[in-house]
């Protein structure tokens, strides 16, 4: 079997069936408790809320010199990794595989939650575009064409599909030529988009930046509408996420791809797929698309039915409730990738000392060994997985409830939430089942 994630699959064992059932039962019970006992009027104020941080912190974060330090750090890390990609050997000891599939893709989540939307400044392609604009004496926001607001986040959603296809489906994805081709296409498309439409393209077309920005909405750090740097409750931060075209497609791509990752580990899928005459690549591609479409269709249908039940029928409802799926996606990410990130992340940091596999020890980590102690605590890992999925579900239900009481008539707010609640419970139960079957 071709390794998952380009370098290896999940390192933990499937969770016990009883724990999966118990987690699903808790999710259902807690959901109805929230609906029955939670607040009857909206509590979250989104981007209007927050306690301002000390002015010295805000001045430092907003200072040009500080932002350039962060930009140059991101650019230096990118260029160092590119040395391994362009000149490194085509073996799994090349750190570029772990850098892209683990440190970048999975690592964007804890970085964004801990530090907020820092990837906007760390993004090396943004920095290169900014340097080019300064060289040409052009404002970075100026492009050749005007980007239509109707396009929204759909380019980034397609980018998420392209990357997860590379990570989970593409043949020979653990080889340098395939990774070189994908990175080259990503850089060309992203940079060309920035030249055409200005730096606004990064916040709509760069899949990694859009992904990191979505996850940063669960951070306690944010900006108030008056520009102040503030600390606020993560769900209040999440409430400030604005509905945009393609937002539903983006969250569907994130949740669907992570669900497919768990499904592709299941013995039922592997056994069935290996006995088919169709190649694993075609089967995997079709399954990945089906999982994303399943989330997109079921979620959109639930929100539209909710509008009908609450006499608030409007086509904008899917986008207005899309923020409530972000915590569920986060729970899936933690449950599926925690041990992979810890173990393969260590291995990648060790390999980074020797980017060309010639015996170098640039950072002094080359002789270290991976600490596998976490694998001795399978019960703790299982509990964390279940808590992540159920916790993400709970946060999603609370976010959806607050938005529902803000949008729906008070006497029909409860009925309006039921379709979305049923879909959320289904996602949670399905996620737990996938963890068990893996």
MIVEXKOL-552172 format. One record per residue (C-alpha): x, y, z. Coordinates in nm, 4 decimals. Layout:
BEGIN
(r (X; Y; Z))
...
//
This chain:
BEGIN
(r (0.0000; 0.0000; 0.0000))
(r (0.1171; 0.3526; -0.0794))
(r (0.1838; 0.5475; 0.2430))
(r (-0.0819; 0.7976; 0.3486))
(r (0.0076; 1.1648; 0.3942))
(r (0.3059; 1.1076; 0.1652))
(r (0.5179; 0.9655; 0.4465))
(r (0.3024; 0.7357; 0.6610))
(r (-0.0371; 0.6756; 0.8131))
(r (-0.1781; 0.7399; 1.1571))
(r (0.0338; 0.5966; 1.4358))
(r (-0.2387; 0.5114; 1.6859))
(r (-0.4730; 0.2160; 1.7122))
(r (-0.8486; 0.2338; 1.6445))
(r (-1.0535; 0.3564; 1.9383))
(r (-1.2606; 0.0969; 2.1296))
(r (-1.6140; 0.0531; 1.9999))
(r (-1.7659; 0.1278; 2.3409))
(r (-1.5834; 0.4586; 2.3569))
(r (-1.7096; 0.5502; 2.0095))
(r (-2.0697; 0.4690; 2.1027))
(r (-2.0383; 0.6557; 2.4316))
(r (-1.8975; 0.9600; 2.2545))
(r (-2.1824; 0.9623; 2.0041))
(r (-2.4378; 0.9334; 2.2859))
(r (-2.2791; 1.2249; 2.4721))
(r (-2.2852; 1.4336; 2.1536))
(r (-2.6570; 1.3724; 2.1082))
(r (-2.7413; 1.4379; 2.4735))
(r (-2.5337; 1.7540; 2.4984))
(r (-2.6835; 1.8862; 2.1751))
(r (-3.0370; 1.8715; 2.3071))
(r (-2.9289; 2.0179; 2.6402))
(r (-2.7828; 2.3144; 2.4529))
(r (-3.1036; 2.3563; 2.2543))
(r (-3.3238; 2.3275; 2.5596))
(r (-3.1309; 2.5265; 2.8180))
(r (-2.9017; 2.7633; 2.6318))
(r (-2.9643; 3.1317; 2.5875))
(r (-3.2703; 3.2607; 2.4047))
(r (-3.1023; 3.5711; 2.2588))
(r (-2.7652; 3.6067; 2.0795))
(r (-2.4644; 3.6490; 2.3082))
(r (-2.1779; 3.6835; 2.0608))
(r (-2.0898; 4.0156; 1.9009))
(r (-1.8201; 3.8909; 1.6669))
(r (-1.5624; 4.1467; 1.5567))
(r (-1.7200; 4.4204; 1.7689))
(r (-1.6175; 4.2488; 2.0921))
(r (-1.2918; 4.1907; 2.2767))
(r (-1.0756; 4.3264; 2.5551))
(r (-0.7965; 4.5458; 2.4158))
(r (-0.4417; 4.4273; 2.4773))
(r (-0.1859; 4.6666; 2.6274))
(r (-0.1000; 4.9383; 2.3784))
(r (0.2675; 4.8367; 2.3826))
(r (0.1777; 4.4920; 2.2457))
(r (-0.0427; 4.6381; 1.9740))
(r (0.2238; 4.8890; 1.8712))
(r (0.4842; 4.6134; 1.8492))
(r (0.2652; 4.3786; 1.6454))
(r (0.1669; 4.6603; 1.4081))
(r (0.5189; 4.7978; 1.3749))
(r (0.6682; 4.7692; 1.0283))
(r (1.0012; 4.6362; 1.1579))
(r (0.8295; 4.3573; 1.3522))
(r (0.6206; 4.2502; 1.0557))
(r (0.9286; 4.2409; 0.8356))
(r (1.1064; 4.0183; 1.0884))
(r (0.8123; 3.7740; 1.0743))
(r (0.8004; 3.7914; 0.6934))
(r (1.1717; 3.7242; 0.6599))
(r (1.1522; 3.4314; 0.9027))
(r (0.8777; 3.2757; 0.6919))
(r (1.0710; 3.3391; 0.3720))
(r (1.3934; 3.1939; 0.5160))
(r (1.2158; 2.8748; 0.6270))
(r (1.0547; 2.8429; 0.2832))
(r (1.3845; 2.8872; 0.0981))
(r (1.5578; 2.6366; 0.3263))
(r (1.2855; 2.3810; 0.2555))
(r (1.3132; 2.4507; -0.1173))
(r (1.6798; 2.3497; -0.1030))
(r (1.5679; 2.0036; 0.0078))
(r (1.2966; 1.9987; -0.2601))
(r (1.5194; 2.1047; -0.5503))
(r (1.8556; 1.9535; -0.4571))
(r (1.7686; 1.6793; -0.2058))
(r (1.7722; 1.3079; -0.2781))
(r (1.4557; 1.1217; -0.3688))
(r (1.4270; 0.9242; -0.0439))
(r (1.1922; 0.9432; 0.2541))
(r (1.4824; 1.0759; 0.4609))
(r (1.4452; 1.3980; 0.2628))
(r (1.2778; 1.6383; 0.5101))
(r (1.0669; 1.8053; 0.2431))
(r (0.7985; 1.5352; 0.2672))
(r (0.7485; 1.5865; 0.6385))
(r (0.7819; 1.9626; 0.6000))
(r (0.4946; 1.9855; 0.3505))
(r (0.2656; 1.7055; 0.4678))
(r (0.3183; 1.7433; 0.8444))
(r (0.4761; 2.0692; 0.9598))
(r (0.2950; 2.2875; 0.7059))
(r (-0.0382; 2.1163; 0.6494))
(r (-0.1041; 1.9880; 1.0028))
(r (0.1122; 2.2441; 1.1819))
(r (-0.0892; 2.5371; 1.0459))
(r (-0.3672; 2.4418; 1.2884))
(r (-0.1841; 2.4771; 1.6240))
(r (0.0094; 2.7807; 1.4973))
(r (-0.3084; 2.9588; 1.3906))
(r (-0.4945; 2.8780; 1.7115))
(r (-0.2022; 2.9781; 1.9329))
(r (-0.1010; 3.2969; 1.7482))
(r (-0.4041; 3.3978; 1.5430))
(r (-0.3902; 3.4784; 1.1689))
(r (-0.0113; 3.4946; 1.1688))
(r (0.0158; 3.3032; 0.8408))
(r (-0.0890; 3.6173; 0.6524))
(r (0.2468; 3.7633; 0.7522))
(r (0.4498; 3.4407; 0.7487))
(r (0.3253; 3.3425; 0.4021))
(r (0.6437; 3.3410; 0.1889))
(r (0.4575; 3.3977; -0.1373))
(r (0.2979; 3.7116; 0.0078))
(r (0.6444; 3.8321; 0.1033))
(r (0.7861; 3.7617; -0.2435))
(r (0.4928; 3.9443; -0.4019))
(r (0.5406; 4.2384; -0.1670))
(r (0.9129; 4.2558; -0.2477))
(r (0.8358; 4.2480; -0.6202))
(r (0.5828; 4.5293; -0.5805))
(r (0.8355; 4.7394; -0.3893))
(r (1.0921; 4.6764; -0.6613))
(r (0.8431; 4.7878; -0.9285))
(r (0.7115; 5.0690; -0.7066))
(r (0.3575; 4.9404; -0.7307))
(r (0.1094; 4.9082; -0.4425))
(r (0.0629; 4.5359; -0.3603))
(r (-0.3149; 4.5736; -0.3729))
(r (-0.3029; 4.6832; -0.7367))
(r (-0.3528; 4.4156; -1.0006))
(r (-0.4107; 4.4022; -1.3724))
(r (-0.7710; 4.2878; -1.3278))
(r (-1.0407; 4.3322; -1.0648))
(r (-1.1252; 4.0194; -0.8675))
(r (-1.4985; 3.9527; -0.8719))
(r (-1.6457; 3.9202; -0.5203))
(r (-1.8669; 3.6418; -0.6570))
(r (-1.5592; 3.4213; -0.6862))
(r (-1.5149; 3.4285; -0.3098))
(r (-1.3252; 3.1359; -0.1581))
(r (-1.3960; 2.8881; -0.4370))
(r (-1.0355; 2.9020; -0.5699))
(r (-0.9056; 2.8140; -0.2228))
(r (-1.1605; 2.5311; -0.1923))
(r (-1.0332; 2.3876; -0.5207))
(r (-0.6798; 2.4265; -0.3871))
(r (-0.7707; 2.2276; -0.0755))
(r (-0.9067; 1.9522; -0.2970))
(r (-0.5876; 1.9568; -0.5054))
(r (-0.3615; 1.9326; -0.2010))
(r (-0.5599; 1.6636; -0.0211))
(r (-0.5700; 1.4669; -0.3463))
(r (-0.1914; 1.4914; -0.3586))
(r (-0.1599; 1.3967; 0.0088))
(r (-0.4055; 1.1070; 0.0177))
(r (-0.4601; 0.9794; -0.3356))
(r (-0.1913; 1.0703; -0.5884))
(r (0.0363; 0.7855; -0.7019))
(r (0.4063; 0.8278; -0.6181))
(r (0.3199; 1.1203; -0.3897))
(r (0.6178; 1.0276; -0.1727))
(r (0.8600; 1.1057; -0.4550))
(r (1.0475; 1.4257; -0.5293))
(r (0.9297; 1.4696; -0.8944))
(r (0.5604; 1.4543; -0.7990))
(r (0.6027; 1.6944; -0.5084))
(r (0.8145; 1.9280; -0.7218))
(r (0.5436; 1.9379; -0.9884))
(r (0.2671; 2.0143; -0.7368))
(r (0.4654; 2.2851; -0.5539))
(r (0.5631; 2.4432; -0.8855))
(r (0.1985; 2.4589; -0.9954))
(r (0.0925; 2.5979; -0.6583))
(r (0.3581; 2.8714; -0.6657))
(r (0.2875; 2.9679; -1.0270))
(r (-0.0915; 2.9782; -0.9858))
(r (-0.0766; 3.1671; -0.6557))
(r (0.1845; 3.4175; -0.7717))
(r (0.0156; 3.4663; -1.1092))
(r (-0.3145; 3.5281; -0.9315))
(r (-0.1494; 3.7916; -0.7111))
(r (-0.0052; 3.9656; -1.0176))
(r (-0.3454; 3.9617; -1.1892))
(r (-0.5633; 4.0599; -0.8940))
(r (-0.3299; 4.2077; -0.6341))
(r (-0.2587; 4.0755; -0.2853))
(r (-0.6316; 4.0207; -0.2258))
(r (-0.5813; 3.6957; -0.4181))
(r (-0.3984; 3.5413; -0.1228))
(r (-0.7028; 3.5692; 0.1059))
(r (-0.9303; 3.4117; -0.1554))
(r (-0.7117; 3.1863; -0.3705))
(r (-0.4263; 3.0602; -0.1514))
(r (-0.5572; 2.7370; 0.0072))
(r (-0.3035; 2.7393; 0.2904))
(r (-0.3745; 3.1000; 0.3884))
(r (-0.7521; 3.0564; 0.3763))
(r (-0.7233; 2.7332; 0.5768))
(r (-0.5023; 2.8979; 0.8391))
(r (-0.7304; 3.2018; 0.8590))
(r (-1.0362; 2.9840; 0.9197))
(r (-0.8622; 2.7952; 1.1999))
(r (-0.7352; 3.1211; 1.3518))
(r (-1.0988; 3.2122; 1.4141))
(r (-1.0825; 2.9668; 1.7056))
(r (-0.7923; 3.1618; 1.8539))
(r (-0.8428; 3.3981; 2.1484))
(r (-0.6657; 3.6767; 1.9553))
(r (-0.8370; 3.9032; 1.7084))
(r (-0.8969; 4.2509; 1.5726))
(r (-1.1869; 4.4648; 1.6762))
(r (-1.3734; 4.6666; 1.4160))
(r (-1.1874; 4.9786; 1.5339))
(r (-0.8547; 4.8109; 1.4553))
(r (-0.7561; 4.7323; 1.8146))
(r (-0.5765; 4.4056; 1.8885))
(r (-0.7962; 4.2261; 2.1413))
(r (-0.8421; 3.9030; 2.3326))
(r (-1.1875; 3.7465; 2.3134))
(r (-1.3654; 3.4166; 2.3604))
(r (-1.2789; 3.1805; 2.0724))
(r (-1.6439; 3.1253; 1.9794))
(r (-1.7004; 3.4998; 1.9764))
(r (-1.4002; 3.5272; 1.7475))
(r (-1.5540; 3.2581; 1.5288))
(r (-1.8812; 3.4503; 1.5188))
(r (-1.6985; 3.7308; 1.3366))
(r (-1.6351; 3.5086; 1.0331))
(r (-1.8210; 3.6725; 0.7459))
(r (-2.0311; 3.4760; 0.4994))
(r (-1.8704; 3.4756; 0.1553))
(r (-1.9219; 3.2838; -0.1670))
(r (-1.7255; 2.9607; -0.1448))
(r (-1.7089; 2.9524; 0.2353))
(r (-1.9411; 2.6510; 0.2458))
(r (-1.7307; 2.4811; -0.0219))
(r (-1.4170; 2.5503; 0.1794))
(r (-1.5434; 2.3968; 0.5048))
(r (-1.6911; 2.1048; 0.3083))
(r (-1.3532; 2.0403; 0.1487))
(r (-1.1766; 2.0483; 0.4863))
(r (-1.4250; 1.8258; 0.6678))
(r (-1.4802; 1.5905; 0.3743))
(r (-1.1096; 1.5356; 0.3087))
(r (-1.0386; 1.4569; 0.6738))
(r (-1.3327; 1.2153; 0.6811))
(r (-1.2027; 1.0473; 0.3664))
(r (-0.8629; 1.0104; 0.5337))
(r (-1.0231; 0.8098; 0.8132))
(r (-1.2344; 0.6112; 0.5689))
(r (-0.9353; 0.5248; 0.3499))
(r (-0.7714; 0.3624; 0.6546))
(r (-1.0649; 0.1301; 0.7154))
(r (-1.0173; -0.2393; 0.6448))
(r (-1.3523; -0.2508; 0.4619))
(r (-1.2450; 0.0128; 0.2090))
(r (-0.8947; -0.1266; 0.1606))
(r (-1.0219; -0.4810; 0.1143))
(r (-1.2932; -0.3766; -0.1305))
(r (-1.0736; -0.1402; -0.3324))
(r (-0.7935; -0.3930; -0.3756))
(r (-1.0354; -0.6409; -0.5319))
(r (-1.1598; -0.3991; -0.7992))
(r (-1.0349; -0.3733; -1.1554))
(r (-1.0223; 0.0058; -1.1264))
(r (-0.6963; 0.1597; -1.0055))
(r (-0.6662; 0.2850; -0.6487))
(r (-0.5994; 0.6337; -0.7841))
(r (-0.9336; 0.6548; -0.9631))
(r (-1.1207; 0.4964; -0.6731))
(r (-0.9537; 0.7263; -0.4216))
(r (-1.0227; 1.0354; -0.6327))
(r (-1.3891; 0.9439; -0.6681))
(r (-1.4236; 0.8694; -0.2958))
(r (-1.2557; 1.1978; -0.1993))
(r (-1.4940; 1.3934; -0.4228))
(r (-1.7933; 1.2017; -0.2844))
(r (-1.6987; 1.2813; 0.0765))
(r (-1.6614; 1.6526; 0.0001))
(r (-1.9869; 1.6640; -0.1950))
(r (-2.1649; 1.4735; 0.0813))
(r (-2.0724; 1.7403; 0.3373))
(r (-2.1537; 2.0224; 0.0955))
(r (-2.4959; 1.8847; 0.0001))
(r (-2.6113; 1.7633; 0.3424))
(r (-2.5039; 2.0801; 0.5195))
(r (-2.6553; 2.3120; 0.2575))
(r (-2.9792; 2.1146; 0.2512))
(r (-3.0054; 2.1228; 0.6322))
(r (-2.9642; 2.5004; 0.6491))
(r (-3.2186; 2.5567; 0.3727))
(r (-3.4714; 2.3297; 0.5458))
(r (-3.3987; 2.5194; 0.8677))
(r (-3.4956; 2.8404; 0.6913))
(r (-3.8232; 2.6917; 0.5800))
(r (-3.9101; 2.5602; 0.9271))
(r (-3.8388; 2.8966; 1.0843))
(r (-4.0110; 3.1036; 0.8153))
(r (-3.6707; 3.2531; 0.7317))
(r (-3.6161; 3.0984; 0.3920))
(r (-3.3128; 3.2617; 0.2356))
(r (-3.0385; 3.1358; 0.0087))
(r (-2.7706; 3.2981; 0.2258))
(r (-2.8326; 3.0673; 0.5232))
(r (-2.5619; 2.8098; 0.4299))
(r (-2.2967; 3.0809; 0.4383))
(r (-2.4329; 3.2375; 0.7566))
(r (-2.4063; 2.9058; 0.9447))
(r (-2.0834; 2.7812; 0.7828))
(r (-1.8750; 2.9093; 1.0734))
(r (-2.0325; 2.6421; 1.2970))
(r (-1.8671; 2.3653; 1.0921))
(r (-1.5145; 2.4972; 1.1609))
(r (-1.4980; 2.3537; 1.5189))
(r (-1.6148; 2.0155; 1.3862))
(r (-1.3370; 2.0233; 1.1269))
(r (-1.0894; 2.1098; 1.4026))
(r (-1.2073; 1.8125; 1.6097))
(r (-1.1563; 1.5838; 1.3099))
(r (-0.8057; 1.7220; 1.2547))
(r (-0.7018; 1.6646; 1.6165))
(r (-0.8520; 1.3162; 1.6273))
(r (-0.6962; 1.2001; 1.3012))
(r (-0.3583; 1.3754; 1.3003))
(r (-0.2443; 1.4202; 1.6618))
(r (-0.0086; 1.1239; 1.6862))
(r (0.1014; 1.1634; 1.3264))
(r (0.1989; 1.5237; 1.3992))
(r (0.3835; 1.4364; 1.7202))
(r (0.5804; 1.1407; 1.5848))
(r (0.6412; 1.2368; 1.2227))
(r (0.6900; 1.5989; 1.3267))
(r (0.9830; 1.4920; 1.5431))
(r (1.1254; 1.2862; 1.2584))
(r (1.0982; 1.5804; 1.0216))
(r (1.2778; 1.8142; 1.2613))
(r (1.5577; 1.5577; 1.2852))
(r (1.5830; 1.5271; 0.9065))
(r (1.5822; 1.9048; 0.8609))
(r (1.9371; 1.9156; 0.9945))
(r (2.0443; 1.7244; 0.6837))
(r (1.8411; 1.8649; 0.3910))
(r (2.0655; 1.7093; 0.1254))
(r (2.1102; 1.3742; 0.3032))
(r (2.4885; 1.4114; 0.2946))
(r (2.5582; 1.3750; 0.6670))
(r (2.5175; 1.7409; 0.7648))
(r (2.3858; 1.8381; 1.1077))
(r (2.2877; 2.2031; 1.0612))
(r (2.0688; 2.2402; 1.3713))
(r (2.2300; 1.9740; 1.5868))
(r (1.9248; 1.7466; 1.5725))
(r (2.0623; 1.4947; 1.3235))
(r (2.1658; 1.2391; 1.5846))
(r (1.8465; 1.2546; 1.7894))
(r (1.5911; 0.9726; 1.7944))
(r (1.2126; 0.9968; 1.7790))
(r (1.0518; 0.9795; 2.1218))
(r (0.7728; 0.7231; 2.0778))
(r (0.6552; 0.7307; 2.4379))
(r (0.3097; 0.8507; 2.3360))
(r (0.2417; 0.5129; 2.1729))
(r (0.2453; 0.3533; 2.5200))
(r (-0.0697; 0.5417; 2.6162))
(r (-0.3274; 0.4073; 2.3728))
(r (-0.6162; 0.4609; 2.6155))
(r (-0.5261; 0.8254; 2.6666))
(r (-0.4947; 0.8721; 2.2906))
(r (-0.8379; 0.7188; 2.2363))
(r (-0.9956; 0.9453; 2.4987))
(r (-0.8334; 1.2527; 2.3409))
(r (-0.9640; 1.1491; 1.9995))
(r (-1.3196; 1.1072; 2.1242))
(r (-1.3059; 1.4303; 2.3253))
(r (-1.1761; 1.6169; 2.0194))
(r (-1.4612; 1.4983; 1.7977))
(r (-1.7310; 1.5469; 2.0623))
(r (-1.5816; 1.8785; 2.1753))
(r (-1.5745; 2.0080; 1.8201))
(r (-1.9360; 1.9023; 1.7822))
(r (-2.0354; 2.0818; 2.1034))
(r (-1.8648; 2.4055; 1.9965))
(r (-2.0296; 2.3804; 1.6570))
(r (-2.3740; 2.3323; 1.8092))
(r (-2.3260; 2.6313; 2.0415))
(r (-2.2108; 2.8501; 1.7518))
(r (-2.5045; 2.7424; 1.5380))
(r (-2.7476; 2.8001; 1.8278))
(r (-2.6272; 3.1558; 1.8862))
(r (-2.6550; 3.2341; 1.5150))
(r (-3.0020; 3.0734; 1.4973))
(r (-3.1482; 3.2831; 1.7785))
(r (-3.0058; 3.5899; 1.6058))
(r (-3.1574; 3.5075; 1.2654))
(r (-3.4786; 3.3144; 1.3321))
(r (-3.8006; 3.4331; 1.4983))
(r (-3.7833; 3.3500; 1.8669))
(r (-4.0838; 3.1166; 1.8680))
(r (-3.9434; 2.9121; 1.5773))
(r (-3.5709; 2.9212; 1.6544))
(r (-3.5765; 2.5747; 1.8135))
(r (-3.7513; 2.4100; 1.5184))
(r (-3.5166; 2.5858; 1.2788))
(r (-3.2102; 2.4363; 1.4439))
(r (-3.3215; 2.0735; 1.4272))
(r (-3.2140; 1.9972; 1.0655))
(r (-2.8653; 2.1364; 1.1208))
(r (-2.8417; 1.9585; 1.4559))
(r (-2.9271; 1.6258; 1.2923))
(r (-2.6568; 1.6781; 1.0305))
(r (-2.3988; 1.7776; 1.2948))
(r (-2.4779; 1.4704; 1.5032))
(r (-2.4390; 1.2597; 1.1886))
(r (-2.0977; 1.4118; 1.1200))
(r (-1.9880; 1.3420; 1.4774))
(r (-2.1177; 0.9857; 1.4815))
(r (-1.9571; 0.9261; 1.1425))
(r (-1.6257; 1.0658; 1.2619))
(r (-1.6266; 0.8391; 1.5661))
(r (-1.7200; 0.5408; 1.3511))
(r (-1.4305; 0.6164; 1.1154))
(r (-1.1907; 0.6336; 1.4114))
(r (-1.3196; 0.2971; 1.5302))
(r (-1.3019; 0.1334; 1.1850))
(r (-0.9493; 0.2595; 1.1226))
//
